[in-house]
Amino acid sequence: MATGSEVYTGRIRDTFTPVVLDKLEEYHADIVGCELCSDDSRMTAAAIRGLIGRGADLIICTGGMSVDPDDRTPAAIRSVADSVVTYGAPVLSGAMFHVA
């Protein structure tokens, strides 16, 4: 699932989802869906719930989750996750890793 209003509105083309799908293909993963969401945390949470309802065992959210406190993706993940395992491991400068 890609998040971010720039991608959602078409201002920026989503070039990362195909990369993730190629990597998952190497593991013979069954893809139940790909969603595109704006920065609206309710939309992201609904998309996560929808993927879970379609049988997803793993949901990967991309879109440059930042260190900014106003980033809405972590709130969406927390609203649907049973627990947050970790949040805050910087994987790239200014981007955060979140496991829930």
FIKEVO-165875 format. One record per residue: residue number from 0; x, y, z of N, C-alpha, C, CB in turn. Coordinates in nm, 3 decimals, decimal comma. Atoms other than C-alpha are relative to their C-alpha. Last residue first. Glycine has a CB too. Layout:
# residues N
<node nr="NUM" n_x="X" n_y="Y" n_z="Z" ca_x="X" ca_y="Y" ca_z="Z" c_x="X" c_y="Y" c_z="Z" cb_x="X" cb_y="Y" cb_z="Z"/>
...
# end
This chain:
# residues 100
<node nr="99" n_x="0,113" n_y="0,015" n_z="-0,091" ca_x="0,302" ca_y="-0,346" ca_z="1,416" c_x="-0,076" c_y="-0,126" c_z="-0,037" cb_x="-0,093" cb_y="0,124" cb_z="-0,005"/>
<node nr="98" n_x="0,050" n_y="0,136" n_z="0,004" ca_x="0,644" ca_y="-0,275" ca_z="1,270" c_x="-0,111" c_y="-0,012" c_z="0,102" cb_x="0,113" cb_y="-0,104" cb_z="0,027"/>
<node nr="97" n_x="0,104" n_y="0,025" n_z="-0,098" ca_x="0,737" ca_y="0,085" ca_z="1,186" c_x="-0,047" c_y="-0,144" c_z="-0,017" cb_x="-0,118" cb_y="0,101" cb_z="-0,015"/>
<node nr="96" n_x="0,047" n_y="0,136" n_z="0,017" ca_x="1,048" ca_y="0,203" ca_z="1,003" c_x="-0,095" c_y="-0,030" c_z="0,114" cb_x="0,119" cb_y="-0,102" cb_z="-0,003"/>
<node nr="95" n_x="0,006" n_y="0,088" n_z="-0,116" ca_x="1,117" ca_y="0,575" ca_z="0,977" c_x="-0,057" c_y="-0,136" c_z="-0,037" cb_x="-0,084" cb_y="0,063" cb_z="0,110"/>
<node nr="94" n_x="0,108" n_y="0,099" n_z="0,015" ca_x="1,234" ca_y="0,807" ca_z="0,701" c_x="0,006" c_y="-0,098" c_z="0,117" cb_x="0,011" cb_y="-0,077" cb_z="-0,137"/>
<node nr="93" n_x="0,132" n_y="-0,061" n_z="-0,001" ca_x="1,434" ca_y="1,129" ca_z="0,754" c_x="-0,117" c_y="-0,095" c_z="-0,017" cb_x="-0,005" cb_y="0,099" cb_z="-0,106"/>
<node nr="92" n_x="0,005" n_y="-0,132" n_z="-0,063" ca_x="1,768" ca_y="0,979" ca_z="0,653" c_x="-0,140" c_y="0,059" c_z="-0,012" cb_x="0,103" cb_y="0,096" cb_z="-0,063"/>
<node nr="91" n_x="-0,059" n_y="-0,098" n_z="0,091" ca_x="1,695" ca_y="0,622" ca_z="0,555" c_x="-0,005" c_y="0,134" c_z="0,073" cb_x="-0,075" cb_y="0,006" cb_z="-0,139"/>
<node nr="90" n_x="-0,058" n_y="0,085" n_z="0,104" ca_x="1,615" ca_y="0,319" ca_z="0,770" c_x="0,064" c_y="0,083" c_z="-0,110" cb_x="-0,107" cb_y="-0,092" cb_z="-0,059"/>
<node nr="89" n_x="-0,019" n_y="-0,071" n_z="0,126" ca_x="1,558" ca_y="0,524" ca_z="1,084" c_x="0,069" c_y="-0,089" c_z="-0,103" cb_x="0,081" cb_y="0,128" cb_z="0,022"/>
<node nr="88" n_x="-0,130" n_y="0,038" n_z="0,054" ca_x="1,429" ca_y="0,286" ca_z="1,351" c_x="0,019" c_y="0,071" c_z="-0,133" cb_x="0,010" cb_y="-0,155" cb_z="-0,018"/>
<node nr="87" n_x="-0,105" n_y="-0,097" n_z="-0,022" ca_x="1,150" ca_y="0,479" ca_z="1,519" c_x="0,136" c_y="-0,039" c_z="-0,050" cb_x="0,010" cb_y="0,028" cb_z="0,141"/>
<node nr="86" n_x="0,015" n_y="-0,118" n_z="0,086" ca_x="0,864" ca_y="0,246" ca_z="1,570" c_x="0,116" c_y="0,092" c_z="0,030" cb_x="-0,139" cb_y="0,072" cb_z="0,023"/>
<node nr="85" n_x="-0,103" n_y="-0,104" n_z="-0,005" ca_x="0,875" ca_y="-0,102" ca_z="1,711" c_x="-0,036" c_y="0,113" c_z="-0,093" cb_x="0,138" cb_y="-0,058" cb_z="-0,037"/>
<node nr="84" n_x="-0,123" n_y="0,068" n_z="-0,041" ca_x="0,644" ca_y="-0,389" ca_z="1,795" c_x="0,113" c_y="0,100" c_z="0,012" cb_x="0,037" cb_y="-0,111" cb_z="-0,101"/>
<node nr="83" n_x="-0,111" n_y="-0,060" n_z="0,072" ca_x="0,322" ca_y="-0,191" ca_z="1,788" c_x="0,127" c_y="-0,064" c_z="0,054" cb_x="0,002" cb_y="0,156" cb_z="0,016"/>
<node nr="82" n_x="-0,107" n_y="-0,059" n_z="-0,080" ca_x="0,033" ca_y="-0,409" ca_z="1,900" c_x="0,105" c_y="0,061" c_z="-0,093" cb_x="0,065" cb_y="-0,106" cb_z="0,094"/>
<node nr="81" n_x="0,017" n_y="0,055" n_z="-0,134" ca_x="-0,300" ca_y="-0,542" ca_z="1,778" c_x="0,105" c_y="0,056" c_z="0,094" cb_x="0,007" cb_y="-0,153" cb_z="-0,003"/>
<node nr="80" n_x="-0,094" n_y="0,103" n_z="-0,045" ca_x="-0,273" ca_y="-0,306" ca_z="1,484" c_x="-0,037" c_y="-0,052" c_z="0,138" cb_x="0,142" cb_y="0,054" cb_z="0,001"/>
<node nr="79" n_x="0,045" n_y="0,133" n_z="0,042" ca_x="-0,572" ca_y="-0,121" ca_z="1,337" c_x="0,089" c_y="-0,113" c_z="0,051" cb_x="-0,008" cb_y="-0,006" cb_z="-0,149"/>
<node nr="78" n_x="0,144" n_y="0,015" n_z="-0,020" ca_x="-0,550" ca_y="0,224" ca_z="1,497" c_x="-0,051" c_y="-0,138" c_z="-0,038" cb_x="-0,074" cb_y="0,104" cb_z="-0,079"/>
<node nr="77" n_x="0,033" n_y="0,025" n_z="-0,141" ca_x="-0,172" ca_y="0,200" ca_z="1,537" c_x="-0,149" c_y="-0,025" c_z="0,020" cb_x="0,044" cb_y="0,118" cb_z="0,086"/>
<node nr="76" n_x="-0,049" n_y="0,135" n_z="-0,034" ca_x="-0,128" ca_y="0,166" ca_z="1,159" c_x="-0,036" c_y="-0,034" c_z="0,144" cb_x="0,154" cb_y="-0,010" cb_z="-0,021"/>
<node nr="75" n_x="0,088" n_y="0,097" n_z="0,067" ca_x="-0,348" ca_y="0,469" ca_z="1,091" c_x="0,041" c_y="-0,142" c_z="0,036" cb_x="0,004" cb_y="0,020" cb_z="-0,152"/>
<node nr="74" n_x="0,128" n_y="0,000" n_z="-0,072" ca_x="-0,163" ca_y="0,675" ca_z="1,352" c_x="-0,096" c_y="-0,100" c_z="-0,061" cb_x="-0,063" cb_y="0,141" cb_z="-0,001"/>
<node nr="73" n_x="-0,012" n_y="0,074" n_z="-0,127" ca_x="0,172" ca_y="0,572" ca_z="1,201" c_x="-0,130" c_y="-0,005" c_z="0,079" cb_x="0,108" cb_y="0,063" cb_z="0,085"/>
<node nr="72" n_x="-0,006" n_y="0,144" n_z="0,021" ca_x="0,050" ca_y="0,682" ca_z="0,853" c_x="0,019" c_y="-0,077" c_z="0,131" cb_x="0,113" cb_y="-0,034" cb_z="-0,096"/>
<node nr="71" n_x="0,124" n_y="0,069" n_z="-0,036" ca_x="-0,059" ca_y="1,029" ca_z="0,964" c_x="0,005" c_y="-0,151" c_z="-0,018" cb_x="-0,111" cb_y="0,055" cb_z="-0,081"/>
<node nr="70" n_x="0,016" n_y="0,107" n_z="0,098" ca_x="0,278" ca_y="1,206" ca_z="0,971" c_x="-0,117" c_y="-0,086" c_z="0,044" cb_x="0,131" cb_y="-0,085" cb_z="-0,015"/>
<node nr="69" n_x="0,130" n_y="-0,009" n_z="0,066" ca_x="0,217" ca_y="1,508" ca_z="1,196" c_x="-0,018" c_y="-0,103" c_z="-0,110" cb_x="-0,018" cb_y="0,138" cb_z="-0,056"/>
<node nr="68" n_x="0,110" n_y="0,045" n_z="-0,087" ca_x="0,496" ca_y="1,417" ca_z="1,439" c_x="-0,137" c_y="0,007" c_z="-0,066" cb_x="-0,002" cb_y="0,083" cb_z="0,126"/>
<node nr="67" n_x="0,087" n_y="-0,110" n_z="-0,041" ca_x="0,749" ca_y="1,443" ca_z="1,156" c_x="-0,114" c_y="-0,051" c_z="0,087" cb_x="-0,056" cb_y="0,073" cb_z="-0,123"/>
<node nr="66" n_x="-0,019" n_y="-0,019" n_z="-0,143" ca_x="0,999" ca_y="1,156" ca_z="1,151" c_x="-0,089" c_y="0,111" c_z="0,053" cb_x="0,146" cb_y="0,030" cb_z="0,030"/>
<node nr="65" n_x="-0,104" n_y="-0,091" n_z="-0,046" ca_x="0,874" ca_y="1,057" ca_z="0,810" c_x="0,012" c_y="0,001" c_z="0,151" cb_x="-0,028" cb_y="0,140" cb_z="-0,050"/>
<node nr="64" n_x="0,043" n_y="-0,036" n_z="-0,134" ca_x="0,691" ca_y="0,768" ca_z="0,655" c_x="0,112" c_y="0,079" c_z="0,066" cb_x="-0,037" cb_y="-0,127" cb_z="0,084"/>
<node nr="63" n_x="-0,091" n_y="-0,091" n_z="-0,068" ca_x="0,823" ca_y="0,780" ca_z="0,301" c_x="-0,050" c_y="0,046" c_z="0,135" cb_x="0,025" cb_y="0,118" cb_z="-0,085"/>
<node nr="62" n_x="0,036" n_y="-0,139" n_z="0,026" ca_x="0,533" ca_y="0,637" ca_z="0,109" c_x="0,086" c_y="0,097" c_z="0,078" cb_x="-0,143" cb_y="0,023" cb_z="0,033"/>
<node nr="61" n_x="-0,113" n_y="-0,079" n_z="0,047" ca_x="0,523" ca_y="0,267" ca_z="0,171" c_x="-0,046" c_y="0,144" c_z="-0,018" cb_x="0,057" cb_y="-0,056" cb_z="-0,133"/>
<node nr="60" n_x="0,040" n_y="-0,137" n_z="0,032" ca_x="0,290" ca_y="0,050" ca_z="0,375" c_x="0,125" c_y="0,076" c_z="-0,041" cb_x="-0,071" cb_y="0,070" cb_z="0,122"/>
<node nr="59" n_x="-0,115" n_y="-0,090" n_z="0,010" ca_x="0,359" ca_y="-0,322" ca_z="0,364" c_x="-0,052" c_y="0,136" c_z="-0,042" cb_x="0,107" cb_y="-0,054" cb_z="-0,101"/>
<node nr="58" n_x="0,033" n_y="-0,122" n_z="0,073" ca_x="0,079" ca_y="-0,545" ca_z="0,484" c_x="0,121" c_y="0,091" c_z="0,006" cb_x="-0,127" cb_y="0,070" cb_z="0,059"/>
<node nr="57" n_x="-0,102" n_y="-0,103" n_z="-0,014" ca_x="0,150" ca_y="-0,904" ca_z="0,583" c_x="-0,044" c_y="0,119" c_z="-0,084" cb_x="0,142" cb_y="-0,051" cb_z="-0,045"/>
<node nr="56" n_x="-0,076" n_y="0,034" n_z="-0,120" ca_x="-0,096" ca_y="-1,189" ca_z="0,638" c_x="0,105" c_y="0,106" c_z="0,031" cb_x="0,067" cb_y="-0,136" cb_z="-0,017"/>
<node nr="55" n_x="-0,142" n_y="-0,037" n_z="-0,007" ca_x="-0,348" ca_y="-1,049" ca_z="0,391" c_x="0,061" c_y="-0,040" c_z="0,134" cb_x="0,018" cb_y="0,150" cb_z="-0,023"/>
<node nr="54" n_x="-0,090" n_y="0,109" n_z="-0,034" ca_x="-0,672" ca_y="-1,248" ca_z="0,376" c_x="0,147" c_y="0,034" c_z="0,008" cb_x="-0,017" cb_y="-0,105" cb_z="-0,097"/>
<node nr="53" n_x="-0,023" n_y="0,080" n_z="0,119" ca_x="-0,913" ca_y="-1,016" ca_z="0,194" c_x="0,106" c_y="-0,107" c_z="0,023" cb_x="0,041" cb_y="0,090" cb_z="-0,117"/>
<node nr="52" n_x="0,123" n_y="0,071" n_z="0,033" ca_x="-1,041" ca_y="-0,883" ca_z="0,526" c_x="0,012" c_y="-0,087" c_z="-0,123" cb_x="-0,111" cb_y="0,099" cb_z="-0,020"/>
<node nr="51" n_x="0,011" n_y="0,107" n_z="-0,099" ca_x="-0,684" ca_y="-0,793" ca_z="0,622" c_x="-0,124" c_y="-0,085" c_z="-0,030" cb_x="-0,007" cb_y="0,059" cb_z="0,145"/>
<node nr="50" n_x="-0,099" n_y="0,102" n_z="0,038" ca_x="-0,656" ca_y="-0,599" ca_z="0,297" c_x="-0,002" c_y="-0,117" c_z="0,098" cb_x="0,141" cb_y="0,062" cb_z="-0,006"/>
<node nr="49" n_x="0,046" n_y="0,068" n_z="0,120" ca_x="-0,980" ca_y="-0,416" ca_z="0,374" c_x="0,095" c_y="-0,109" c_z="-0,045" cb_x="-0,020" cb_y="0,099" cb_z="-0,112"/>
<node nr="48" n_x="0,107" n_y="0,094" n_z="-0,040" ca_x="-0,869" ca_y="-0,337" ca_z="0,727" c_x="-0,052" c_y="-0,079" c_z="-0,120" cb_x="-0,117" cb_y="0,077" cb_z="0,067"/>
<node nr="47" n_x="-0,066" n_y="0,108" n_z="-0,075" ca_x="-0,547" ca_y="-0,185" ca_z="0,591" c_x="-0,104" c_y="-0,104" c_z="0,041" cb_x="0,074" cb_y="0,055" cb_z="0,125"/>
<node nr="46" n_x="-0,068" n_y="0,083" n_z="0,100" ca_x="-0,745" ca_y="0,017" ca_z="0,334" c_x="0,070" c_y="-0,118" c_z="0,067" cb_x="0,101" cb_y="0,083" cb_z="-0,080"/>
<node nr="45" n_x="0,103" n_y="0,077" n_z="0,070" ca_x="-0,979" ca_y="0,143" ca_z="0,607" c_x="0,063" c_y="-0,091" c_z="-0,105" cb_x="-0,102" cb_y="0,095" cb_z="-0,066"/>
<node nr="44" n_x="0,047" n_y="0,105" n_z="-0,091" ca_x="-0,679" ca_y="0,246" ca_z="0,821" c_x="-0,106" c_y="-0,087" c_z="-0,068" cb_x="-0,058" cb_y="0,063" cb_z="0,129"/>
<node nr="43" n_x="-0,106" n_y="0,101" n_z="-0,012" ca_x="-0,529" ca_y="0,433" ca_z="0,526" c_x="-0,043" c_y="-0,114" c_z="0,090" cb_x="0,129" cb_y="0,064" cb_z="0,054"/>
<node nr="42" n_x="-0,004" n_y="0,071" n_z="0,127" ca_x="-0,854" ca_y="0,615" ca_z="0,451" c_x="0,104" c_y="-0,112" c_z="0,006" cb_x="0,030" cb_y="0,098" cb_z="-0,116"/>
<node nr="41" n_x="0,119" n_y="0,086" n_z="0,004" ca_x="-0,897" ca_y="0,706" ca_z="0,818" c_x="-0,003" c_y="-0,081" c_z="-0,129" cb_x="-0,129" cb_y="0,084" cb_z="0,012"/>
<node nr="40" n_x="-0,025" n_y="0,122" n_z="-0,078" ca_x="-0,536" ca_y="0,830" ca_z="0,832" c_x="-0,121" c_y="-0,093" c_z="0,000" cb_x="0,038" cb_y="0,036" cb_z="0,144"/>
<node nr="39" n_x="0,111" n_y="0,014" n_z="-0,094" ca_x="-0,599" ca_y="1,075" ca_z="0,548" c_x="0,015" c_y="-0,131" c_z="0,076" cb_x="-0,137" cb_y="0,007" cb_z="-0,074"/>
<node nr="38" n_x="-0,053" n_y="-0,014" n_z="-0,136" ca_x="-0,259" ca_y="1,131" ca_z="0,386" c_x="-0,109" c_y="-0,009" c_z="0,107" cb_x="0,073" cb_y="0,132" cb_z="0,013"/>
<node nr="37" n_x="-0,046" n_y="-0,136" n_z="-0,026" ca_x="-0,400" ca_y="0,994" ca_z="0,061" c_x="0,062" c_y="0,003" c_z="0,140" cb_x="-0,117" cb_y="0,104" cb_z="-0,014"/>
<node nr="36" n_x="0,074" n_y="-0,082" n_z="-0,095" ca_x="-0,420" ca_y="0,624" ca_z="-0,008" c_x="0,059" c_y="0,139" c_z="0,009" cb_x="0,000" cb_y="-0,065" cb_z="0,139"/>
<node nr="35" n_x="-0,061" n_y="-0,131" n_z="0,006" ca_x="-0,323" ca_y="0,387" ca_z="-0,290" c_x="-0,085" c_y="0,093" c_z="0,086" cb_x="0,010" cb_y="0,053" cb_z="-0,148"/>
<node nr="34" n_x="0,087" n_y="-0,116" n_z="-0,023" ca_x="-0,400" ca_y="0,022" ca_z="-0,237" c_x="0,082" c_y="0,127" c_z="-0,010" cb_x="-0,070" cb_y="-0,009" cb_z="0,137"/>
<node nr="33" n_x="-0,083" n_y="-0,119" n_z="-0,017" ca_x="-0,234" ca_y="-0,291" ca_z="-0,371" c_x="-0,095" c_y="0,119" c_z="0,010" cb_x="0,103" cb_y="0,018" cb_z="-0,120"/>
<node nr="32" n_x="0,041" n_y="-0,132" n_z="0,047" ca_x="-0,408" ca_y="-0,624" ca_z="-0,337" c_x="0,104" c_y="0,106" c_z="0,023" cb_x="-0,127" cb_y="0,040" cb_z="0,067"/>
<node nr="31" n_x="0,146" n_y="-0,009" n_z="-0,003" ca_x="-0,407" ca_y="-0,989" ca_z="-0,238" c_x="-0,050" c_y="0,137" c_z="-0,044" cb_x="-0,051" cb_y="-0,031" cb_z="0,139"/>
<node nr="30" n_x="0,040" n_y="-0,139" n_z="-0,022" ca_x="-0,047" ca_y="-1,046" ca_z="-0,347" c_x="-0,153" c_y="0,006" c_z="-0,005" cb_x="0,064" cb_y="0,095" cb_z="-0,107"/>
<node nr="29" n_x="0,131" n_y="-0,022" n_z="0,060" ca_x="0,056" ca_y="-1,411" ca_z="-0,308" c_x="-0,045" c_y="0,142" c_z="0,037" cb_x="-0,105" cb_y="-0,107" cb_z="0,049"/>
<node nr="28" n_x="0,109" n_y="-0,050" n_z="-0,084" ca_x="0,425" ca_y="-1,411" ca_z="-0,228" c_x="-0,128" c_y="0,012" c_z="-0,081" cb_x="0,038" cb_y="0,136" cb_z="0,062"/>
<node nr="27" n_x="0,124" n_y="0,066" n_z="0,042" ca_x="0,655" ca_y="-1,626" ca_z="-0,441" c_x="-0,119" c_y="0,039" c_z="0,087" cb_x="0,019" cb_y="-0,151" cb_z="0,002"/>
<node nr="26" n_x="0,038" n_y="0,089" n_z="-0,110" ca_x="0,958" ca_y="-1,499" ca_z="-0,247" c_x="-0,130" c_y="-0,073" c_z="-0,029" cb_x="-0,012" cb_y="0,079" cb_z="0,130"/>
<node nr="25" n_x="-0,115" n_y="0,089" n_z="-0,023" ca_x="1,118" ca_y="-1,341" ca_z="-0,557" c_x="-0,031" c_y="-0,103" c_z="0,109" cb_x="0,124" cb_y="0,082" cb_z="0,038"/>
<node nr="24" n_x="0,011" n_y="0,108" n_z="0,098" ca_x="0,773" ca_y="-1,200" ca_z="-0,635" c_x="0,113" c_y="-0,101" c_z="0,016" cb_x="0,000" cb_y="0,057" cb_z="-0,142"/>
<node nr="23" n_x="0,087" n_y="0,102" n_z="-0,058" ca_x="0,797" ca_y="-0,997" ca_z="-0,315" c_x="-0,018" c_y="-0,119" c_z="-0,092" cb_x="-0,135" cb_y="0,061" cb_z="0,033"/>
<node nr="22" n_x="-0,073" n_y="0,066" n_z="-0,109" ca_x="1,098" ca_y="-0,811" ca_z="-0,455" c_x="-0,084" c_y="-0,110" c_z="0,065" cb_x="0,041" cb_y="0,103" cb_z="0,106"/>
<node nr="21" n_x="-0,107" n_y="0,084" n_z="0,058" ca_x="0,921" ca_y="-0,737" ca_z="-0,783" c_x="0,076" c_y="-0,075" c_z="0,108" cb_x="0,098" cb_y="0,087" cb_z="-0,080"/>
<node nr="20" n_x="0,064" n_y="0,118" n_z="0,058" ca_x="0,612" ca_y="-0,616" ca_z="-0,593" c_x="0,103" c_y="-0,093" c_z="-0,064" cb_x="-0,104" cb_y="0,042" cb_z="-0,104"/>
<node nr="19" n_x="0,038" n_y="0,089" n_z="-0,111" ca_x="0,826" ca_y="-0,382" ca_z="-0,381" c_x="-0,063" c_y="-0,128" c_z="-0,055" cb_x="-0,099" cb_y="0,070" cb_z="0,096"/>
<node nr="18" n_x="-0,125" n_y="0,052" n_z="-0,057" ca_x="0,987" ca_y="-0,232" ca_z="-0,691" c_x="-0,031" c_y="-0,099" c_z="0,111" cb_x="0,089" cb_y="0,115" cb_z="0,053"/>
<node nr="17" n_x="-0,053" n_y="0,105" n_z="0,088" ca_x="0,649" ca_y="-0,195" ca_z="-0,864" c_x="0,130" c_y="-0,063" c_z="0,051" cb_x="0,023" cb_y="0,056" cb_z="-0,139"/>
<node nr="16" n_x="0,081" n_y="0,122" n_z="-0,009" ca_x="0,515" ca_y="-0,014" ca_z="-0,554" c_x="0,050" c_y="-0,108" c_z="-0,096" cb_x="-0,147" cb_y="0,032" cb_z="-0,029"/>
<node nr="15" n_x="-0,055" n_y="0,093" n_z="-0,099" ca_x="0,809" ca_y="0,232" ca_z="-0,553" c_x="-0,081" c_y="-0,130" c_z="0,009" cb_x="0,004" cb_y="0,066" cb_z="0,136"/>
<node nr="14" n_x="-0,101" n_y="0,085" n_z="0,062" ca_x="0,744" ca_y="0,423" ca_z="-0,876" c_x="0,052" c_y="-0,106" c_z="0,097" cb_x="0,116" cb_y="0,085" cb_z="-0,050"/>
<node nr="13" n_x="-0,042" n_y="0,106" n_z="-0,092" ca_x="0,419" ca_y="0,582" ca_z="-0,770" c_x="0,098" c_y="-0,092" c_z="-0,072" cb_x="-0,124" cb_y="-0,081" cb_z="0,054"/>
<node nr="12" n_x="0,030" n_y="0,136" n_z="0,045" ca_x="0,401" ca_y="0,891" ca_z="-0,992" c_x="0,055" c_y="-0,100" c_z="0,102" cb_x="0,061" cb_y="-0,026" cb_z="-0,141"/>
<node nr="11" n_x="-0,123" n_y="0,080" n_z="0,008" ca_x="0,401" ca_y="1,227" ca_z="-0,813" c_x="-0,042" c_y="-0,141" c_z="-0,041" cb_x="0,079" cb_y="0,000" cb_z="0,138"/>
<node nr="10" n_x="-0,106" n_y="-0,100" n_z="0,013" ca_x="0,125" ca_y="1,486" ca_z="-0,862" c_x="0,137" c_y="-0,066" c_z="-0,013" cb_x="-0,001" cb_y="0,095" cb_z="0,119"/>
<node nr="9" n_x="-0,067" n_y="0,009" n_z="0,129" ca_x="-0,116" ca_y="1,201" ca_z="-0,928" c_x="0,108" c_y="0,104" c_z="-0,023" cb_x="-0,099" cb_y="0,010" cb_z="-0,107"/>
<node nr="8" n_x="0,059" n_y="-0,097" n_z="0,094" ca_x="-0,357" ca_y="1,290" ca_z="-0,648" c_x="0,066" c_y="-0,003" c_z="-0,136" cb_x="0,008" cb_y="0,139" cb_z="0,058"/>
<node nr="7" n_x="0,144" n_y="0,025" n_z="0,013" ca_x="-0,276" ca_y="0,975" ca_z="-0,450" c_x="-0,064" c_y="0,093" c_z="-0,102" cb_x="-0,068" cb_y="0,017" cb_z="0,136"/>
<node nr="6" n_x="0,018" n_y="0,116" n_z="0,088" ca_x="0,098" ca_y="1,008" ca_z="-0,514" c_x="-0,149" c_y="-0,022" c_z="-0,027" cb_x="0,063" cb_y="-0,127" cb_z="0,064"/>
<node nr="5" n_x="-0,065" n_y="-0,032" n_z="0,127" ca_x="0,120" ca_y="1,360" ca_z="-0,372" c_x="-0,017" c_y="-0,113" c_z="-0,101" cb_x="0,148" cb_y="0,029" cb_z="0,021"/>
<node nr="4" n_x="0,090" n_y="-0,076" n_z="0,086" ca_x="-0,139" ca_y="1,275" ca_z="-0,106" c_x="0,062" c_y="0,033" c_z="-0,135" cb_x="-0,042" cb_y="0,127" cb_z="0,069"/>
<node nr="3" n_x="-0,051" n_y="-0,134" n_z="0,028" ca_x="0,078" ca_y="1,008" ca_z="0,045" c_x="-0,087" c_y="0,072" c_z="-0,100" cb_x="0,142" cb_y="-0,007" cb_z="-0,051"/>
<node nr="2" n_x="0,072" n_y="-0,110" n_z="-0,062" ca_x="0,040" ca_y="0,639" ca_z="0,112" c_x="0,066" c_y="0,131" c_z="-0,038" cb_x="-0,005" cb_y="-0,017" cb_z="0,153"/>
<node nr="1" n_x="-0,074" n_y="-0,126" n_z="0,006" ca_x="0,137" ca_y="0,339" ca_z="-0,097" c_x="-0,086" c_y="0,110" c_z="0,061" cb_x="0,039" cb_y="0,036" cb_z="-0,147"/>
<node nr="0" n_x="0,084" n_y="-0,116" n_z="0,000" ca_x="0,000" ca_y="0,000" ca_z="0,000" c_x="0,089" c_y="0,123" c_z="0,000" cb_x="-0,096" cb_y="0,000" cb_z="0,120"/>
# end
